[in-house]
Amino acid sequence: MKIGYPCINLSMDCRSSRTFRLKNYSESKLIETVKGNLDCLQKILEYNLDHNLYFFRITSDLIPFASHPIMKFDWQDYFKNEFRKIGSFIKKHDMRITMHPGQYTVLNSINNRVFQNSIKDLEYHVEVLDLMGLDKTAKVQIHVGGIYGEREKSLQRYISRYKILQNNIKKRLIIENDDKSYNLKECLRIHDKTQIPIVFDVYHHECLNSGESINQAFEIFIKTWPPEDGIPIVHYSSEHPLKGKPGHAEHINMNDFKNFLDKTSNFDFDIMLEIKDKEKSALKAFETLRTDPRFFR
């Protein structure tokens, strides 16, 4: 079991997600920005190693405009050594890496242009992980997408679109149950037709489910992960104490977290903490996890 957080380290004056406006695009500006982002990513990973945080989500903004038509620069070749160095560090220390394209990457969109752009964006994310030389346990996660007034047709459209993706995308792609449209049961229907692993979001399940308890949900989603894809991935967060659902908490509630660990003690999984204060909550969670026999050392 490994624990981590997404994209940004709030303890460091360094961001791997720096970008710039499209109107300011130039090759020199791109090179400068990407170099800074890759340098910061390396520093964040070193921080994580020093603090026993072996799970990390790399920002989608690592390469600005990577899937935009304006991108003509061969950033893959220009930065290949930097990617190889970062990948070697990740592999040497047995870290787990994921990426998560944004809300406009929607495979089941009824707009063909959105669908085509989504493929380009997935190709970019997969390329980053491939350039690092990471195996297929490094994943790219997305949601199922929209309902568009026809839930069944939209679900089937995702399945048919998934089947035509290139194998290099398929081997990394995972789907996540969400809090508004597609619950775990519906993700399982997609898995049954595609064999795509399901990343289980605990809080989303609390917001939208088919009556399954946490233990029942774990029994279901764990089975969607073959050994070669790594141990299953869980997203953990909780309800914002003031804003309520679907707002995410800004700080980890340690009593809830310990209760969650107790309930799932029979399962092994990696935990991504989707909590607003990032590594600060991850460090608190580590103190609880360090005595758990499942925890990676």
C-alpha positions as CSV (number, residue, x, y, z in Angstrom):
1,M,0.0,0.0,0.0
2,K,1.3,3.4,-1.0
3,I,-0.2,6.8,-0.2
4,G,0.0,10.0,-2.2
5,Y,-1.6,13.2,-3.4
6,P,-2.2,15.0,-6.7
7,C,-0.2,17.4,-8.8
8,I,0.9,20.2,-6.5
9,N,3.1,20.3,-3.4
10,L,2.1,23.2,-1.2
11,S,5.2,23.0,1.0
12,M,7.5,23.9,-1.9
13,D,7.9,27.1,-3.9
14,C,8.0,25.1,-7.1
15,R,5.2,24.1,-9.6
16,S,5.4,21.5,-12.3
17,S,2.2,23.0,-13.9
18,R,3.4,26.4,-15.0
19,T,1.9,27.5,-18.3
20,F,1.3,30.7,-20.3
21,R,-1.4,32.2,-22.6
22,L,-1.8,30.9,-26.1
23,K,-1.3,34.4,-27.5
24,N,2.2,34.4,-25.9
25,Y,3.2,31.0,-27.5
26,S,6.7,30.7,-28.9
27,E,9.2,27.9,-29.1
28,S,11.5,29.6,-26.7
29,K,8.7,30.2,-24.2
30,L,7.6,26.6,-24.4
31,I,11.2,25.3,-23.9
32,E,11.7,27.5,-20.9
33,T,8.4,26.6,-19.3
34,V,8.7,22.8,-19.9
35,K,12.3,22.8,-18.5
36,G,11.1,24.5,-15.3
37,N,8.1,22.1,-15.0
38,L,10.3,19.0,-15.4
39,D,12.9,20.3,-12.9
40,C,10.1,21.0,-10.4
41,L,8.6,17.5,-11.0
42,Q,11.9,16.0,-10.1
43,K,12.1,18.1,-6.9
44,I,8.6,17.1,-5.9
45,L,9.4,13.4,-6.3
46,E,12.5,13.8,-4.2
47,Y,10.4,15.5,-1.5
48,N,7.9,12.7,-1.7
49,L,10.7,10.1,-1.3
50,D,12.1,11.9,1.7
51,H,8.6,11.8,3.3
52,N,7.5,8.2,2.4
53,L,4.9,9.3,-0.1
54,Y,5.3,6.8,-2.9
55,F,2.2,7.6,-4.9
56,F,1.8,10.8,-7.0
57,R,-0.4,12.2,-9.8
58,I,1.6,14.2,-12.4
59,T,-0.2,17.3,-13.6
60,S,-1.7,17.4,-17.0
61,D,-0.1,20.8,-17.5
62,L,3.4,19.4,-17.5
63,I,3.7,20.2,-21.3
64,P,1.6,23.3,-22.1
65,F,-0.5,23.0,-25.2
66,A,0.7,19.5,-25.9
67,S,-2.5,18.4,-27.6
68,H,-3.3,21.8,-29.1
69,P,-2.9,22.3,-32.9
70,I,-0.4,25.1,-32.3
71,M,2.1,22.5,-31.0
72,K,4.6,21.8,-33.8
73,F,7.7,21.5,-31.6
74,D,9.1,18.0,-31.0
75,W,9.2,18.3,-27.2
76,Q,9.3,14.5,-26.9
77,D,12.8,14.3,-28.5
78,Y,14.1,17.6,-27.1
79,F,13.4,16.6,-23.5
80,K,13.8,12.8,-23.8
81,N,16.8,12.7,-21.5
82,E,14.9,14.6,-18.8
83,F,12.0,12.2,-19.1
84,R,14.3,9.2,-18.9
85,K,16.0,10.6,-15.8
86,I,12.6,11.2,-14.0
87,G,11.4,7.8,-15.0
88,S,14.6,6.1,-13.7
89,F,14.1,7.9,-10.4
90,I,10.5,6.7,-10.2
91,K,11.4,3.1,-11.0
92,K,14.4,3.0,-8.7
93,H,12.3,3.9,-5.7
94,D,9.2,1.9,-6.8
95,M,6.9,4.8,-6.9
96,R,3.4,4.7,-8.4
97,I,2.4,7.3,-10.9
98,T,-1.0,8.3,-12.4
99,M,-2.3,11.2,-14.6
100,H,-5.8,12.5,-14.8
101,P,-6.9,14.5,-18.0
102,G,-9.3,17.3,-17.3
103,Q,-13.1,17.7,-17.7
104,Y,-12.9,18.2,-21.5
105,T,-11.5,14.8,-22.2
106,V,-14.8,12.9,-22.7
107,L,-14.8,9.7,-24.7
108,N,-18.5,9.3,-24.9
109,S,-19.2,12.9,-26.0
110,I,-22.0,13.4,-28.7
111,N,-19.7,16.1,-30.2
112,N,-17.3,14.3,-32.6
113,R,-14.8,17.2,-32.3
114,V,-14.7,16.8,-28.5
115,F,-14.2,13.0,-29.0
116,Q,-11.3,13.5,-31.4
117,N,-9.7,16.1,-29.1
118,S,-10.1,13.7,-26.2
119,I,-8.1,11.0,-28.1
120,K,-5.3,13.6,-28.7
121,D,-5.3,14.4,-25.1
122,L,-5.1,10.8,-24.0
123,E,-2.3,10.3,-26.5
124,Y,-0.4,13.1,-24.8
125,H,-0.8,11.7,-21.3
126,V,0.2,8.2,-22.4
127,E,3.2,9.6,-24.2
128,V,4.5,11.3,-21.0
129,L,4.4,8.0,-19.1
130,D,5.9,6.1,-22.1
131,L,8.8,8.6,-22.3
132,M,9.5,7.9,-18.7
133,G,9.7,4.2,-19.5
134,L,7.1,3.3,-16.9
135,D,5.3,0.0,-17.0
136,K,1.5,-0.4,-17.3
137,T,1.0,0.1,-13.5
138,A,1.3,3.9,-14.3
139,K,-2.2,4.8,-15.3
140,V,-4.3,7.5,-16.9
141,Q,-7.7,7.8,-15.3
142,I,-10.9,9.4,-16.7
143,H,-14.6,9.5,-15.9
144,V,-17.1,7.8,-18.1
145,G,-18.5,11.1,-19.3
146,G,-21.9,12.7,-19.9
147,I,-25.4,11.2,-19.9
148,Y,-26.8,13.6,-22.7
149,G,-30.3,12.6,-21.8
150,E,-29.8,9.0,-22.9
151,R,-27.9,7.1,-20.2
152,E,-27.9,3.7,-21.8
153,K,-26.8,5.0,-25.2
154,S,-24.1,7.2,-23.6
155,L,-22.8,4.2,-21.7
156,Q,-22.7,2.0,-24.8
157,R,-21.0,4.8,-26.7
158,Y,-18.2,4.8,-24.2
159,I,-17.8,1.1,-24.7
160,S,-17.7,1.3,-28.5
161,R,-15.3,4.2,-28.4
162,Y,-13.0,2.5,-26.0
163,K,-12.7,-0.6,-28.2
164,I,-11.3,1.5,-31.1
165,L,-8.5,3.1,-29.1
166,Q,-4.9,2.3,-29.8
167,N,-3.5,-0.4,-27.5
168,N,-0.9,2.0,-26.0
169,I,-3.8,4.0,-24.6
170,K,-5.9,1.0,-23.6
171,K,-3.1,-0.5,-21.5
172,R,-3.0,2.6,-19.3
173,L,-6.6,3.7,-19.2
174,I,-8.7,3.3,-16.1
175,I,-12.2,4.6,-15.3
176,E,-13.5,6.2,-12.1
177,N,-16.9,6.2,-10.6
178,D,-18.2,9.7,-10.2
179,D,-20.5,11.6,-7.9
180,K,-23.2,12.7,-10.4
181,S,-23.6,10.4,-13.4
182,Y,-22.0,7.0,-13.4
183,N,-21.7,4.9,-10.2
184,L,-19.6,1.8,-9.5
185,K,-22.3,-0.5,-10.8
186,E,-22.3,1.2,-14.1
187,C,-18.5,1.3,-14.3
188,L,-18.6,-2.5,-13.7
189,R,-20.9,-2.9,-16.7
190,I,-18.3,-1.1,-18.8
191,H,-15.5,-3.3,-17.3
192,D,-17.4,-6.4,-18.2
193,K,-17.3,-5.4,-21.9
194,T,-13.9,-3.8,-22.0
195,Q,-11.8,-5.3,-19.1
196,I,-10.8,-1.7,-18.1
197,P,-9.8,-1.5,-14.4
198,I,-11.9,0.7,-12.1
199,V,-10.4,3.2,-9.8
200,F,-12.7,3.5,-6.8
201,D,-13.5,6.9,-5.4
202,V,-14.7,6.5,-1.8
203,Y,-16.4,9.9,-1.5
204,H,-18.0,9.7,-5.0
205,H,-19.5,6.4,-3.9
206,E,-20.9,8.0,-0.8
207,C,-22.5,10.6,-3.0
208,L,-23.8,8.2,-5.7
209,N,-24.2,4.4,-5.3
210,S,-26.5,1.5,-5.8
211,G,-26.7,0.7,-2.1
212,E,-23.4,-1.1,-1.8
213,S,-21.5,-0.9,1.5
214,I,-17.8,0.0,1.4
215,N,-16.9,-3.6,1.8
216,Q,-19.2,-4.7,-0.9
217,A,-17.9,-2.0,-3.2
218,F,-14.3,-3.2,-2.6
219,E,-15.2,-6.8,-3.3
220,I,-16.5,-5.5,-6.7
221,F,-13.8,-3.1,-7.9
222,I,-10.8,-5.0,-6.6
223,K,-11.6,-7.9,-9.0
224,T,-11.3,-5.6,-12.0
225,W,-7.5,-5.3,-11.5
226,P,-5.3,-8.0,-13.0
227,P,-1.9,-8.3,-11.4
228,E,0.0,-6.8,-14.3
229,D,-1.9,-3.5,-13.8
230,G,-0.6,-3.1,-10.2
231,I,-2.6,-3.2,-7.0
232,P,-5.9,-1.4,-7.2
233,I,-6.2,2.3,-6.8
234,V,-8.5,4.1,-4.4
235,H,-9.3,7.8,-4.2
236,Y,-10.0,9.0,-0.7
237,S,-11.6,12.2,0.5
238,S,-14.5,13.3,2.6
239,E,-17.3,15.8,2.8
240,H,-16.6,19.4,3.4
241,P,-17.8,20.1,6.9
242,L,-19.5,23.4,6.0
243,K,-20.2,23.3,2.2
244,G,-21.5,19.7,2.3
245,K,-21.7,17.3,-0.7
246,P,-20.2,17.3,-3.2
247,G,-17.6,19.7,-1.8
248,H,-14.2,18.1,-0.8
249,A,-12.7,18.6,2.7
250,E,-9.8,20.9,2.9
251,H,-8.1,18.8,5.6
252,I,-8.1,15.1,6.4
253,N,-10.5,14.0,9.1
254,M,-8.2,11.4,10.9
255,N,-11.1,9.7,12.7
256,D,-12.9,9.1,9.4
257,F,-9.7,8.0,7.7
258,K,-8.9,5.5,10.5
259,N,-12.4,4.2,10.3
260,F,-12.0,3.7,6.6
261,L,-8.8,1.8,7.0
262,D,-10.4,-0.5,9.6
263,K,-13.3,-1.2,7.3
264,T,-11.0,-2.1,4.4
265,S,-8.4,-4.0,6.4
266,N,-8.8,-7.1,4.3
267,F,-7.8,-5.4,1.1
268,D,-4.6,-4.1,-0.4
269,F,-4.6,-0.9,-2.5
270,D,-2.9,2.4,-3.2
271,I,-4.5,5.5,-1.8
272,M,-4.6,8.9,-3.6
273,L,-5.8,11.6,-1.1
274,E,-7.9,14.1,-3.0
275,I,-7.9,16.6,-0.2
276,K,-7.3,20.3,-0.7
277,D,-4.2,20.6,1.4
278,K,-2.4,18.0,-0.6
279,E,0.8,16.6,1.0
280,K,-0.1,18.1,4.4
281,S,-2.9,15.6,4.7
282,A,-0.8,12.9,3.1
283,L,1.8,13.3,5.8
284,K,-0.8,13.0,8.6
285,A,-2.2,9.9,7.0
286,F,1.3,8.4,6.7
287,E,1.7,8.6,10.5
288,T,-1.4,6.4,10.8
289,L,-0.5,4.1,8.0
290,R,3.1,3.5,9.1
291,T,1.9,0.8,11.6
292,D,-0.4,-0.8,9.0
293,P,1.1,-4.1,7.8
294,R,0.0,-3.4,4.3
295,F,2.0,-0.2,4.0
296,F,4.9,-0.1,1.6
297,R,8.3,0.3,3.2
